[in-house]
Amino acid sequence: MIVLRGIRDRLELAMIEEAIDEKELAFLSQLEQHENEWVAFVEEDGAEIVVGSGKDAVEAARDAEEHGFPDAVLMKVRPFDRGFIPANAS
């Protein structure tokens, strides 16, 4: 049974890797550089690109504006060693 579980896990991992394209992997690679920071990003040619970052959203937005992207989307990159379960907002 353990052998079958290992094979199934490898197959699931392979399926996930196939579902993620190179543009998504490039974006994830950029996010790795900004663990526990805020990032500003835009979409260009079907790919998300980090255009600013900072310790808070204001700093990330300012950095993006300085690079010519005043309408960038802001996102907090959470620590990679912890899970995050959002609270119910209703």
PDB file of N, CA, C and O in Angstrom:
ATOM      1  N   MET A   1       0.813  -1.195   0.000  1.00  0.00           N
ATOM      2  CA  MET A   1       0.000   0.000   0.000  1.00  0.00           C
ATOM      3  C   MET A   1       0.860   1.264   0.000  1.00  0.00           C
ATOM      4  O   MET A   1       0.522   2.242  -0.666  1.00  0.00           O
ATOM      5  N   ILE A   2       1.969   1.250   0.742  1.00  0.00           N
ATOM      6  CA  ILE A   2       2.848   2.418   0.795  1.00  0.00           C
ATOM      7  C   ILE A   2       3.448   2.693  -0.580  1.00  0.00           C
ATOM      8  O   ILE A   2       3.581   3.853  -0.972  1.00  0.00           O
ATOM      9  N   VAL A   3       3.807   1.659  -1.308  1.00  0.00           N
ATOM     10  CA  VAL A   3       4.372   1.824  -2.648  1.00  0.00           C
ATOM     11  C   VAL A   3       3.368   2.498  -3.564  1.00  0.00           C
ATOM     12  O   VAL A   3       3.719   3.415  -4.307  1.00  0.00           O
ATOM     13  N   LEU A   4       2.107   2.046  -3.515  1.00  0.00           N
ATOM     14  CA  LEU A   4       1.068   2.647  -4.349  1.00  0.00           C
ATOM     15  C   LEU A   4       0.850   4.108  -3.990  1.00  0.00           C
ATOM     16  O   LEU A   4       0.642   4.935  -4.878  1.00  0.00           O
ATOM     17  N   ARG A   5       0.893   4.440  -2.704  1.00  0.00           N
ATOM     18  CA  ARG A   5       0.717   5.831  -2.288  1.00  0.00           C
ATOM     19  C   ARG A   5       1.851   6.687  -2.847  1.00  0.00           C
ATOM     20  O   ARG A   5       1.602   7.799  -3.313  1.00  0.00           O
ATOM     21  N   GLY A   6       3.088   6.196  -2.810  1.00  0.00           N
ATOM     22  CA  GLY A   6       4.217   6.940  -3.352  1.00  0.00           C
ATOM     23  C   GLY A   6       4.090   7.166  -4.842  1.00  0.00           C
ATOM     24  O   GLY A   6       4.401   8.249  -5.337  1.00  0.00           O
ATOM     25  N   ILE A   7       3.638   6.155  -5.562  1.00  0.00           N
ATOM     26  CA  ILE A   7       3.437   6.292  -7.003  1.00  0.00           C
ATOM     27  C   ILE A   7       2.340   7.305  -7.280  1.00  0.00           C
ATOM     28  O   ILE A   7       2.479   8.164  -8.151  1.00  0.00           O
ATOM     29  N   ARG A   8       1.239   7.199  -6.528  1.00  0.00           N
ATOM     30  CA  ARG A   8       0.127   8.132  -6.715  1.00  0.00           C
ATOM     31  C   ARG A   8       0.572   9.560  -6.426  1.00  0.00           C
ATOM     32  O   ARG A   8       0.198  10.479  -7.154  1.00  0.00           O
ATOM     33  N   ASP A   9       1.365   9.762  -5.376  1.00  0.00           N
ATOM     34  CA  ASP A   9       1.856  11.092  -5.039  1.00  0.00           C
ATOM     35  C   ASP A   9       2.716  11.657  -6.163  1.00  0.00           C
ATOM     36  O   ASP A   9       2.593  12.831  -6.514  1.00  0.00           O
ATOM     37  N   ARG A  10       3.594  10.816  -6.731  1.00  0.00           N
ATOM     38  CA  ARG A  10       4.445  11.274  -7.842  1.00  0.00           C
ATOM     39  C   ARG A  10       3.616  11.610  -9.067  1.00  0.00           C
ATOM     40  O   ARG A  10       3.910  12.583  -9.761  1.00  0.00           O
ATOM     41  N   LEU A  11       2.587  10.827  -9.345  1.00  0.00           N
ATOM     42  CA  LEU A  11       1.712  11.106 -10.485  1.00  0.00           C
ATOM     43  C   LEU A  11       0.959  12.414 -10.286  1.00  0.00           C
ATOM     44  O   LEU A  11       0.830  13.209 -11.217  1.00  0.00           O
ATOM     45  N   GLU A  12       0.459  12.638  -9.067  1.00  0.00           N
ATOM     46  CA  GLU A  12      -0.243  13.891  -8.790  1.00  0.00           C
ATOM     47  C   GLU A  12       0.697  15.076  -8.929  1.00  0.00           C
ATOM     48  O   GLU A  12       0.305  16.109  -9.471  1.00  0.00           O
ATOM     49  N   LEU A  13       1.925  14.950  -8.454  1.00  0.00           N
ATOM     50  CA  LEU A  13       2.906  16.022  -8.580  1.00  0.00           C
ATOM     51  C   LEU A  13       3.205  16.296 -10.048  1.00  0.00           C
ATOM     52  O   LEU A  13       3.296  17.455 -10.453  1.00  0.00           O
ATOM     53  N   ALA A  14       3.358  15.251 -10.847  1.00  0.00           N
ATOM     54  CA  ALA A  14       3.620  15.427 -12.277  1.00  0.00           C
ATOM     55  C   ALA A  14       2.458  16.130 -12.954  1.00  0.00           C
ATOM     56  O   ALA A  14       2.672  16.978 -13.821  1.00  0.00           O
ATOM     57  N   MET A  15       1.221  15.792 -12.573  1.00  0.00           N
ATOM     58  CA  MET A  15       0.058  16.437 -13.163  1.00  0.00           C
ATOM     59  C   MET A  15       0.006  17.918 -12.790  1.00  0.00           C
ATOM     60  O   MET A  15      -0.351  18.756 -13.618  1.00  0.00           O
ATOM     61  N   ILE A  16       0.360  18.239 -11.553  1.00  0.00           N
ATOM     62  CA  ILE A  16       0.384  19.631 -11.127  1.00  0.00           C
ATOM     63  C   ILE A  16       1.454  20.393 -11.897  1.00  0.00           C
ATOM     64  O   ILE A  16       1.207  21.504 -12.365  1.00  0.00           O
ATOM     65  N   GLU A  17       2.638  19.808 -12.032  1.00  0.00           N
ATOM     66  CA  GLU A  17       3.720  20.474 -12.748  1.00  0.00           C
ATOM     67  C   GLU A  17       3.352  20.716 -14.203  1.00  0.00           C
ATOM     68  O   GLU A  17       3.720  21.748 -14.765  1.00  0.00           O
ATOM     69  N   GLU A  18       2.631  19.784 -14.826  1.00  0.00           N
ATOM     70  CA  GLU A  18       2.206  19.972 -16.213  1.00  0.00           C
ATOM     71  C   GLU A  18       1.187  21.089 -16.327  1.00  0.00           C
ATOM     72  O   GLU A  18       1.155  21.793 -17.337  1.00  0.00           O
ATOM     73  N   ALA A  19       0.347  21.267 -15.305  1.00  0.00           N
ATOM     74  CA  ALA A  19      -0.698  22.286 -15.340  1.00  0.00           C
ATOM     75  C   ALA A  19      -0.118  23.691 -15.182  1.00  0.00           C
ATOM     76  O   ALA A  19      -0.742  24.667 -15.599  1.00  0.00           O
ATOM     77  N   ILE A  20       1.057  23.802 -14.590  1.00  0.00           N
ATOM     78  CA  ILE A  20       1.694  25.099 -14.395  1.00  0.00           C
ATOM     79  C   ILE A  20       2.604  25.367 -15.583  1.00  0.00           C
ATOM     80  O   ILE A  20       3.527  24.599 -15.854  1.00  0.00           O
ATOM     81  N   ASP A  21       2.341  26.461 -16.292  1.00  0.00           N
ATOM     82  CA  ASP A  21       3.172  26.752 -17.455  1.00  0.00           C
ATOM     83  C   ASP A  21       4.401  27.582 -17.059  1.00  0.00           C
ATOM     84  O   ASP A  21       4.554  27.972 -15.901  1.00  0.00           O
ATOM     85  N   GLU A  22       5.254  27.839 -18.021  1.00  0.00           N
ATOM     86  CA  GLU A  22       6.513  28.531 -17.745  1.00  0.00           C
ATOM     87  C   GLU A  22       6.304  29.947 -17.230  1.00  0.00           C
ATOM     88  O   GLU A  22       7.078  30.420 -16.398  1.00  0.00           O
ATOM     89  N   LYS A  23       5.264  30.635 -17.714  1.00  0.00           N
ATOM     90  CA  LYS A  23       4.994  31.996 -17.249  1.00  0.00           C
ATOM     91  C   LYS A  23       4.622  31.992 -15.771  1.00  0.00           C
ATOM     92  O   LYS A  23       5.055  32.860 -15.013  1.00  0.00           O
ATOM     93  N   GLU A  24       3.821  31.017 -15.368  1.00  0.00           N
ATOM     94  CA  GLU A  24       3.445  30.921 -13.957  1.00  0.00           C
ATOM     95  C   GLU A  24       4.648  30.583 -13.091  1.00  0.00           C
ATOM     96  O   GLU A  24       4.802  31.122 -11.995  1.00  0.00           O
ATOM     97  N   LEU A  25       5.500  29.690 -13.582  1.00  0.00           N
ATOM     98  CA  LEU A  25       6.712  29.345 -12.832  1.00  0.00           C
ATOM     99  C   LEU A  25       7.632  30.550 -12.686  1.00  0.00           C
ATOM    100  O   LEU A  25       8.255  30.731 -11.640  1.00  0.00           O
ATOM    101  N   ALA A  26       7.723  31.373 -13.722  1.00  0.00           N
ATOM    102  CA  ALA A  26       8.555  32.572 -13.653  1.00  0.00           C
ATOM    103  C   ALA A  26       8.013  33.541 -12.602  1.00  0.00           C
ATOM    104  O   ALA A  26       8.785  34.147 -11.858  1.00  0.00           O
ATOM    105  N   PHE A  27       6.679  33.689 -12.541  1.00  0.00           N
ATOM    106  CA  PHE A  27       6.066  34.572 -11.546  1.00  0.00           C
ATOM    107  C   PHE A  27       6.315  34.031 -10.136  1.00  0.00           C
ATOM    108  O   PHE A  27       6.661  34.788  -9.229  1.00  0.00           O
ATOM    109  N   LEU A  28       6.140  32.727  -9.958  1.00  0.00           N
ATOM    110  CA  LEU A  28       6.397  32.128  -8.647  1.00  0.00           C
ATOM    111  C   LEU A  28       7.854  32.317  -8.235  1.00  0.00           C
ATOM    112  O   LEU A  28       8.149  32.532  -7.059  1.00  0.00           O
ATOM    113  N   SER A  29       8.754  32.237  -9.195  1.00  0.00           N
ATOM    114  CA  SER A  29      10.171  32.452  -8.914  1.00  0.00           C
ATOM    115  C   SER A  29      10.411  33.885  -8.444  1.00  0.00           C
ATOM    116  O   SER A  29      11.206  34.118  -7.533  1.00  0.00           O
ATOM    117  N   GLN A  30       9.725  34.842  -9.064  1.00  0.00           N
ATOM    118  CA  GLN A  30       9.840  36.240  -8.635  1.00  0.00           C
ATOM    119  C   GLN A  30       9.308  36.413  -7.217  1.00  0.00           C
ATOM    120  O   GLN A  30       9.903  37.127  -6.410  1.00  0.00           O
ATOM    121  N   LEU A  31       8.180  35.754  -6.912  1.00  0.00           N
ATOM    122  CA  LEU A  31       7.589  35.876  -5.585  1.00  0.00           C
ATOM    123  C   LEU A  31       8.494  35.299  -4.506  1.00  0.00           C
ATOM    124  O   LEU A  31       8.487  35.782  -3.374  1.00  0.00           O
ATOM    125  N   GLU A  32       9.276  34.269  -4.841  1.00  0.00           N
ATOM    126  CA  GLU A  32      10.196  33.672  -3.872  1.00  0.00           C
ATOM    127  C   GLU A  32      11.190  34.704  -3.327  1.00  0.00           C
ATOM    128  O   GLU A  32      11.667  34.576  -2.199  1.00  0.00           O
ATOM    129  N   GLN A  33      11.494  35.706  -4.116  1.00  0.00           N
ATOM    130  CA  GLN A  33      12.455  36.732  -3.712  1.00  0.00           C
ATOM    131  C   GLN A  33      11.835  37.751  -2.748  1.00  0.00           C
ATOM    132  O   GLN A  33      12.537  38.598  -2.196  1.00  0.00           O
ATOM    133  N   HIS A  34      10.504  37.660  -2.552  1.00  0.00           N
ATOM    134  CA  HIS A  34       9.805  38.678  -1.753  1.00  0.00           C
ATOM    135  C   HIS A  34       8.995  38.069  -0.616  1.00  0.00           C
ATOM    136  O   HIS A  34       7.920  38.564  -0.279  1.00  0.00           O
ATOM    137  N   GLU A  35       9.514  36.993  -0.023  1.00  0.00           N
ATOM    138  CA  GLU A  35       8.815  36.345   1.080  1.00  0.00           C
ATOM    139  C   GLU A  35       8.551  37.343   2.203  1.00  0.00           C
ATOM    140  O   GLU A  35       9.440  38.087   2.619  1.00  0.00           O
ATOM    141  N   ASN A  36       7.306  37.341   2.682  1.00  0.00           N
ATOM    142  CA  ASN A  36       6.870  38.194   3.793  1.00  0.00           C
ATOM    143  C   ASN A  36       6.966  39.685   3.463  1.00  0.00           C
ATOM    144  O   ASN A  36       7.171  40.505   4.358  1.00  0.00           O
ATOM    145  N   GLU A  37       6.821  40.034   2.201  1.00  0.00           N
ATOM    146  CA  GLU A  37       6.788  41.428   1.751  1.00  0.00           C
ATOM    147  C   GLU A  37       5.505  41.647   0.940  1.00  0.00           C
ATOM    148  O   GLU A  37       4.791  40.704   0.598  1.00  0.00           O
ATOM    149  N   TRP A  38       5.246  42.899   0.654  1.00  0.00           N
ATOM    150  CA  TRP A  38       4.185  43.252  -0.285  1.00  0.00           C
ATOM    151  C   TRP A  38       4.808  43.398  -1.665  1.00  0.00           C
ATOM    152  O   TRP A  38       5.919  43.913  -1.795  1.00  0.00           O
ATOM    153  N   VAL A  39       4.101  42.947  -2.696  1.00  0.00           N
ATOM    154  CA  VAL A  39       4.561  43.127  -4.069  1.00  0.00           C
ATOM    155  C   VAL A  39       3.476  43.821  -4.881  1.00  0.00           C
ATOM    156  O   VAL A  39       2.285  43.712  -4.589  1.00  0.00           O
ATOM    157  N   ALA A  40       3.918  44.528  -5.896  1.00  0.00           N
ATOM    158  CA  ALA A  40       3.030  45.124  -6.888  1.00  0.00           C
ATOM    159  C   ALA A  40       3.350  44.411  -8.190  1.00  0.00           C
ATOM    160  O   ALA A  40       4.515  44.251  -8.554  1.00  0.00           O
ATOM    161  N   PHE A  41       2.298  43.981  -8.892  1.00  0.00           N
ATOM    162  CA  PHE A  41       2.554  43.290 -10.148  1.00  0.00           C
ATOM    163  C   PHE A  41       1.544  43.706 -11.210  1.00  0.00           C
ATOM    164  O   PHE A  41       0.455  44.193 -10.907  1.00  0.00           O
ATOM    165  N   VAL A  42       1.934  43.499 -12.457  1.00  0.00           N
ATOM    166  CA  VAL A  42       1.086  43.782 -13.611  1.00  0.00           C
ATOM    167  C   VAL A  42       1.093  42.562 -14.514  1.00  0.00           C
ATOM    168  O   VAL A  42       1.950  41.686 -14.393  1.00  0.00           O
ATOM    169  N   GLU A  43       0.131  42.519 -15.414  1.00  0.00           N
ATOM    170  CA  GLU A  43       0.099  41.450 -16.409  1.00  0.00           C
ATOM    171  C   GLU A  43       0.530  42.033 -17.751  1.00  0.00           C
ATOM    172  O   GLU A  43      -0.018  43.032 -18.215  1.00  0.00           O
ATOM    173  N   GLU A  44       1.512  41.396 -18.358  1.00  0.00           N
ATOM    174  CA  GLU A  44       2.002  41.789 -19.683  1.00  0.00           C
ATOM    175  C   GLU A  44       2.149  40.541 -20.525  1.00  0.00           C
ATOM    176  O   GLU A  44       2.822  39.592 -20.122  1.00  0.00           O
ATOM    177  N   ASP A  45       1.530  40.533 -21.683  1.00  0.00           N
ATOM    178  CA  ASP A  45       1.611  39.401 -22.610  1.00  0.00           C
ATOM    179  C   ASP A  45       1.216  38.081 -21.947  1.00  0.00           C
ATOM    180  O   ASP A  45       1.826  37.042 -22.203  1.00  0.00           O
ATOM    181  N   GLY A  46       0.189  38.131 -21.092  1.00  0.00           N
ATOM    182  CA  GLY A  46      -0.309  36.916 -20.461  1.00  0.00           C
ATOM    183  C   GLY A  46       0.510  36.412 -19.295  1.00  0.00           C
ATOM    184  O   GLY A  46       0.296  35.295 -18.824  1.00  0.00           O
ATOM    185  N   ALA A  47       1.449  37.220 -18.820  1.00  0.00           N
ATOM    186  CA  ALA A  47       2.286  36.811 -17.688  1.00  0.00           C
ATOM    187  C   ALA A  47       2.296  37.914 -16.635  1.00  0.00           C
ATOM    188  O   ALA A  47       2.326  39.101 -16.960  1.00  0.00           O
ATOM    189  N   GLU A  48       2.270  37.506 -15.372  1.00  0.00           N
ATOM    190  CA  GLU A  48       2.374  38.472 -14.282  1.00  0.00           C
ATOM    191  C   GLU A  48       3.844  38.769 -14.015  1.00  0.00           C
ATOM    192  O   GLU A  48       4.689  37.874 -14.021  1.00  0.00           O
ATOM    193  N   ILE A  49       4.130  40.053 -13.780  1.00  0.00           N
ATOM    194  CA  ILE A  49       5.503  40.496 -13.555  1.00  0.00           C
ATOM    195  C   ILE A  49       5.526  41.397 -12.328  1.00  0.00           C
ATOM    196  O   ILE A  49       4.736  42.336 -12.238  1.00  0.00           O
ATOM    197  N   VAL A  50       6.415  41.125 -11.387  1.00  0.00           N
ATOM    198  CA  VAL A  50       6.573  41.972 -10.213  1.00  0.00           C
ATOM    199  C   VAL A  50       7.251  43.271 -10.640  1.00  0.00           C
ATOM    200  O   VAL A  50       8.320  43.253 -11.250  1.00  0.00           O
ATOM    201  N   VAL A  51       6.609  44.413 -10.307  1.00  0.00           N
ATOM    202  CA  VAL A  51       7.140  45.717 -10.708  1.00  0.00           C
ATOM    203  C   VAL A  51       7.471  46.606  -9.514  1.00  0.00           C
ATOM    204  O   VAL A  51       7.935  47.734  -9.682  1.00  0.00           O
ATOM    205  N   GLY A  52       7.229  46.093  -8.306  1.00  0.00           N
ATOM    206  CA  GLY A  52       7.545  46.857  -7.108  1.00  0.00           C
ATOM    207  C   GLY A  52       7.390  45.985  -5.881  1.00  0.00           C
ATOM    208  O   GLY A  52       6.699  44.966  -5.912  1.00  0.00           O
ATOM    209  N   SER A  53       8.035  46.389  -4.804  1.00  0.00           N
ATOM    210  CA  SER A  53       7.910  45.631  -3.554  1.00  0.00           C
ATOM    211  C   SER A  53       8.229  46.552  -2.387  1.00  0.00           C
ATOM    212  O   SER A  53       8.792  47.634  -2.553  1.00  0.00           O
ATOM    213  N   GLY A  54       7.847  46.085  -1.192  1.00  0.00           N
ATOM    214  CA  GLY A  54       8.136  46.865   0.000  1.00  0.00           C
ATOM    215  C   GLY A  54       7.653  46.162   1.244  1.00  0.00           C
ATOM    216  O   GLY A  54       7.013  45.113   1.174  1.00  0.00           O
ATOM    217  N   LYS A  55       7.965  46.752   2.390  1.00  0.00           N
ATOM    218  CA  LYS A  55       7.578  46.147   3.654  1.00  0.00           C
ATOM    219  C   LYS A  55       6.092  46.315   3.936  1.00  0.00           C
ATOM    220  O   LYS A  55       5.536  45.595   4.765  1.00  0.00           O
ATOM    221  N   ASP A  56       5.440  47.261   3.252  1.00  0.00           N
ATOM    222  CA  ASP A  56       3.997  47.427   3.369  1.00  0.00           C
ATOM    223  C   ASP A  56       3.424  47.781   1.997  1.00  0.00           C
ATOM    224  O   ASP A  56       4.168  48.014   1.044  1.00  0.00           O
ATOM    225  N   ALA A  57       2.092  47.819   1.909  1.00  0.00           N
ATOM    226  CA  ALA A  57       1.435  48.064   0.620  1.00  0.00           C
ATOM    227  C   ALA A  57       1.761  49.438   0.063  1.00  0.00           C
ATOM    228  O   ALA A  57       1.913  49.595  -1.149  1.00  0.00           O
ATOM    229  N   VAL A  58       1.872  50.434   0.930  1.00  0.00           N
ATOM    230  CA  VAL A  58       2.174  51.793   0.478  1.00  0.00           C
ATOM    231  C   VAL A  58       3.550  51.836  -0.184  1.00  0.00           C
ATOM    232  O   VAL A  58       3.721  52.439  -1.243  1.00  0.00           O
ATOM    233  N   GLU A  59       4.515  51.198   0.445  1.00  0.00           N
ATOM    234  CA  GLU A  59       5.883  51.176  -0.095  1.00  0.00           C
ATOM    235  C   GLU A  59       5.929  50.423  -1.433  1.00  0.00           C
ATOM    236  O   GLU A  59       6.613  50.854  -2.361  1.00  0.00           O
ATOM    237  N   ALA A  60       5.212  49.313  -1.534  1.00  0.00           N
ATOM    238  CA  ALA A  60       5.179  48.551  -2.788  1.00  0.00           C
ATOM    239  C   ALA A  60       4.513  49.350  -3.896  1.00  0.00           C
ATOM    240  O   ALA A  60       4.984  49.343  -5.034  1.00  0.00           O
ATOM    241  N   ALA A  61       3.418  50.041  -3.577  1.00  0.00           N
ATOM    242  CA  ALA A  61       2.728  50.864  -4.574  1.00  0.00           C
ATOM    243  C   ALA A  61       3.617  52.016  -5.034  1.00  0.00           C
ATOM    244  O   ALA A  61       3.670  52.335  -6.221  1.00  0.00           O
ATOM    245  N   ARG A  62       4.305  52.629  -4.092  1.00  0.00           N
ATOM    246  CA  ARG A  62       5.213  53.735  -4.435  1.00  0.00           C
ATOM    247  C   ARG A  62       6.351  53.238  -5.335  1.00  0.00           C
ATOM    248  O   ARG A  62       6.725  53.912  -6.294  1.00  0.00           O
ATOM    249  N   ASP A  63       6.892  52.070  -5.025  1.00  0.00           N
ATOM    250  CA  ASP A  63       7.964  51.489  -5.833  1.00  0.00           C
ATOM    251  C   ASP A  63       7.471  51.207  -7.256  1.00  0.00           C
ATOM    252  O   ASP A  63       8.180  51.472  -8.227  1.00  0.00           O
ATOM    253  N   ALA A  64       6.264  50.674  -7.371  1.00  0.00           N
ATOM    254  CA  ALA A  64       5.695  50.399  -8.696  1.00  0.00           C
ATOM    255  C   ALA A  64       5.476  51.690  -9.478  1.00  0.00           C
ATOM    256  O   ALA A  64       5.777  51.756 -10.670  1.00  0.00           O
ATOM    257  N   GLU A  65       4.954  52.714  -8.809  1.00  0.00           N
ATOM    258  CA  GLU A  65       4.739  54.006  -9.477  1.00  0.00           C
ATOM    259  C   GLU A  65       6.049  54.595  -9.971  1.00  0.00           C
ATOM    260  O   GLU A  65       6.110  55.151 -11.068  1.00  0.00           O
ATOM    261  N   GLU A  66       7.102  54.476  -9.160  1.00  0.00           N
ATOM    262  CA  GLU A  66       8.415  54.989  -9.566  1.00  0.00           C
ATOM    263  C   GLU A  66       8.956  54.266 -10.793  1.00  0.00           C
ATOM    264  O   GLU A  66       9.757  54.821 -11.544  1.00  0.00           O
ATOM    265  N   HIS A  67       8.514  53.021 -10.994  1.00  0.00           N
ATOM    266  CA  HIS A  67       8.926  52.255 -12.170  1.00  0.00           C
ATOM    267  C   HIS A  67       7.948  52.404 -13.328  1.00  0.00           C
ATOM    268  O   HIS A  67       8.079  51.714 -14.339  1.00  0.00           O
ATOM    269  N   GLY A  68       6.961  53.304 -13.192  1.00  0.00           N
ATOM    270  CA  GLY A  68       6.029  53.585 -14.280  1.00  0.00           C
ATOM    271  C   GLY A  68       4.778  52.733 -14.306  1.00  0.00           C
ATOM    272  O   GLY A  68       4.136  52.611 -15.349  1.00  0.00           O
ATOM    273  N   PHE A  69       4.414  52.135 -13.163  1.00  0.00           N
ATOM    274  CA  PHE A  69       3.228  51.283 -13.103  1.00  0.00           C
ATOM    275  C   PHE A  69       2.294  51.755 -11.984  1.00  0.00           C
ATOM    276  O   PHE A  69       2.246  51.143 -10.917  1.00  0.00           O
ATOM    277  N   PRO A  70       1.546  52.850 -12.227  1.00  0.00           N
ATOM    278  CA  PRO A  70       0.684  53.391 -11.172  1.00  0.00           C
ATOM    279  C   PRO A  70      -0.543  52.538 -10.858  1.00  0.00           C
ATOM    280  O   PRO A  70      -1.148  52.708  -9.799  1.00  0.00           O
ATOM    281  N   ASP A  71      -0.921  51.631 -11.746  1.00  0.00           N
ATOM    282  CA  ASP A  71      -2.130  50.825 -11.553  1.00  0.00           C
ATOM    283  C   ASP A  71      -1.830  49.357 -11.261  1.00  0.00           C
ATOM    284  O   ASP A  71      -2.643  48.488 -11.576  1.00  0.00           O
ATOM    285  N   ALA A  72      -0.684  49.075 -10.670  1.00  0.00           N
ATOM    286  CA  ALA A  72      -0.297  47.692 -10.373  1.00  0.00           C
ATOM    287  C   ALA A  72      -1.197  47.101  -9.284  1.00  0.00           C
ATOM    288  O   ALA A  72      -1.741  47.817  -8.443  1.00  0.00           O
ATOM    289  N   VAL A  73      -1.333  45.798  -9.326  1.00  0.00           N
ATOM    290  CA  VAL A  73      -2.084  45.056  -8.314  1.00  0.00           C
ATOM    291  C   VAL A  73      -1.156  44.779  -7.133  1.00  0.00           C
ATOM    292  O   VAL A  73       0.010  44.431  -7.317  1.00  0.00           O
ATOM    293  N   LEU A  74      -1.684  44.936  -5.922  1.00  0.00           N
ATOM    294  CA  LEU A  74      -0.878  44.711  -4.710  1.00  0.00           C
ATOM    295  C   LEU A  74      -1.249  43.387  -4.064  1.00  0.00           C
ATOM    296  O   LEU A  74      -2.412  42.983  -4.059  1.00  0.00           O
ATOM    297  N   MET A  75      -0.236  42.715  -3.517  1.00  0.00           N
ATOM    298  CA  MET A  75      -0.460  41.424  -2.877  1.00  0.00           C
ATOM    299  C   MET A  75       0.600  41.213  -1.800  1.00  0.00           C
ATOM    300  O   MET A  75       1.771  41.545  -1.988  1.00  0.00           O
ATOM    301  N   LYS A  76       0.173  40.659  -0.676  1.00  0.00           N
ATOM    302  CA  LYS A  76       1.111  40.286   0.385  1.00  0.00           C
ATOM    303  C   LYS A  76       1.626  38.879   0.104  1.00  0.00           C
ATOM    304  O   LYS A  76       0.831  37.956  -0.070  1.00  0.00           O
ATOM    305  N   VAL A  77       2.940  38.703   0.058  1.00  0.00           N
ATOM    306  CA  VAL A  77       3.539  37.383  -0.110  1.00  0.00           C
ATOM    307  C   VAL A  77       3.772  36.841   1.299  1.00  0.00           C
ATOM    308  O   VAL A  77       4.609  37.350   2.045  1.00  0.00           O
ATOM    309  N   ARG A  78       3.037  35.829   1.638  1.00  0.00           N
ATOM    310  CA  ARG A  78       3.084  35.260   2.985  1.00  0.00           C
ATOM    311  C   ARG A  78       4.358  34.426   3.178  1.00  0.00           C
ATOM    312  O   ARG A  78       4.976  33.994   2.206  1.00  0.00           O
ATOM    313  N   PRO A  79       4.742  34.205   4.442  1.00  0.00           N
ATOM    314  CA  PRO A  79       5.895  33.335   4.712  1.00  0.00           C
ATOM    315  C   PRO A  79       5.653  31.939   4.136  1.00  0.00           C
ATOM    316  O   PRO A  79       4.539  31.420   4.208  1.00  0.00           O
ATOM    317  N   PHE A  80       6.671  31.347   3.580  1.00  0.00           N
ATOM    318  CA  PHE A  80       6.530  30.053   2.917  1.00  0.00           C
ATOM    319  C   PHE A  80       6.479  28.881   3.886  1.00  0.00           C
ATOM    320  O   PHE A  80       6.053  27.787   3.514  1.00  0.00           O
ATOM    321  N   ASP A  81       6.909  29.097   5.120  1.00  0.00           N
ATOM    322  CA  ASP A  81       6.956  27.997   6.072  1.00  0.00           C
ATOM    323  C   ASP A  81       5.672  27.850   6.895  1.00  0.00           C
ATOM    324  O   ASP A  81       5.618  27.040   7.820  1.00  0.00           O
ATOM    325  N   ARG A  82       4.636  28.635   6.560  1.00  0.00           N
ATOM    326  CA  ARG A  82       3.370  28.573   7.288  1.00  0.00           C
ATOM    327  C   ARG A  82       2.198  28.567   6.330  1.00  0.00           C
ATOM    328  O   ARG A  82       2.269  29.139   5.242  1.00  0.00           O
ATOM    329  N   GLY A  83       1.123  27.919   6.736  1.00  0.00           N
ATOM    330  CA  GLY A  83      -0.103  27.933   5.960  1.00  0.00           C
ATOM    331  C   GLY A  83      -0.938  29.149   6.325  1.00  0.00           C
ATOM    332  O   GLY A  83      -0.693  29.791   7.347  1.00  0.00           O
ATOM    333  N   PHE A  84      -1.916  29.466   5.499  1.00  0.00           N
ATOM    334  CA  PHE A  84      -2.794  30.601   5.752  1.00  0.00           C
ATOM    335  C   PHE A  84      -4.219  30.179   5.474  1.00  0.00           C
ATOM    336  O   PHE A  84      -4.541  29.716   4.379  1.00  0.00           O
ATOM    337  N   ILE A  85      -5.073  30.342   6.475  1.00  0.00           N
ATOM    338  CA  ILE A  85      -6.492  30.054   6.298  1.00  0.00           C
ATOM    339  C   ILE A  85      -7.238  31.359   6.563  1.00  0.00           C
ATOM    340  O   ILE A  85      -7.289  31.825   7.702  1.00  0.00           O
ATOM    341  N   PRO A  86      -7.819  31.954   5.511  1.00  0.00           N
ATOM    342  CA  PRO A  86      -8.502  33.242   5.703  1.00  0.00           C
ATOM    343  C   PRO A  86      -9.753  33.083   6.567  1.00  0.00           C
ATOM    344  O   PRO A  86     -10.416  32.047   6.532  1.00  0.00           O
ATOM    345  N   ALA A  87     -10.060  34.107   7.328  1.00  0.00           N
ATOM    346  CA  ALA A  87     -11.265  34.107   8.149  1.00  0.00           C
ATOM    347  C   ALA A  87     -12.487  34.384   7.272  1.00  0.00           C
ATOM    348  O   ALA A  87     -12.375  35.014   6.221  1.00  0.00           O
ATOM    349  N   ASN A  88     -13.628  33.918   7.703  1.00  0.00           N
ATOM    350  CA  ASN A  88     -14.873  34.169   6.991  1.00  0.00           C
ATOM    351  C   ASN A  88     -15.224  35.638   7.112  1.00  0.00           C
ATOM    352  O   ASN A  88     -15.395  36.142   8.222  1.00  0.00           O
ATOM    353  N   ALA A  89     -15.333  36.329   5.997  1.00  0.00           N
ATOM    354  CA  ALA A  89     -15.568  37.778   6.009  1.00  0.00           C
ATOM    355  C   ALA A  89     -17.041  38.146   6.114  1.00  0.00           C
ATOM    356  O   ALA A  89     -17.369  39.329   6.200  1.00  0.00           O
ATOM    357  N   SER A  90     -17.929  37.171   6.108  1.00  0.00           N
ATOM    358  CA  SER A  90     -19.354  37.528   6.134  1.00  0.00           C
ATOM    359  C   SER A  90     -19.886  37.773   7.521  1.00  0.00           C
ATOM    360  O   SER A  90     -21.067  38.081   7.684  1.00  0.00           O
TER     361      SER A  90
END
